[in-house]
Amino acid sequence: MSVEYNKEHPIPAPTVHPDNQGFWEGVGRRELVFQRCKECGSWCHPPRPMCPKCRSVEKEWSPSSGKGTVQSWATYRDAPHPGFKAPYSVVLVEMEEGVRMVSNLVAIKPEEIRMGMPVEVVFESVTDEIVLPKFRKAG
């Protein structure tokens, strides 16, 4: 099961700004990267101008393992936007790096999703211009 898109209605595109540009550039290369503070080494997501732990503005983009576990989820039975076709599942994933990320869970039936389930990142080209990081059950 994958998220299907209604081709008659364009999906909302991610907003790219200076704080998250490196994240989206990584996704475009099909690589999951997160901000990492150069001062204290803390991982940070979603991207922001300064480290939430030490307040440093010195940061870099570091590769993620792409692996995590499901912490929570919701299955949309009705699409909140005409560009999406329901049903589809949205998950909160705790990554191995300690940050959390919201995305879609693909290739699984909603009733098979479990708390703590191991997942891994996959990349889906939803249009010629938009690539999104999503997750599938690991193993």
Order of alpha helices (4+ residues) and beta strands (2+ residues): beta-alpha-beta-beta-beta-beta-beta-beta-beta-beta-beta
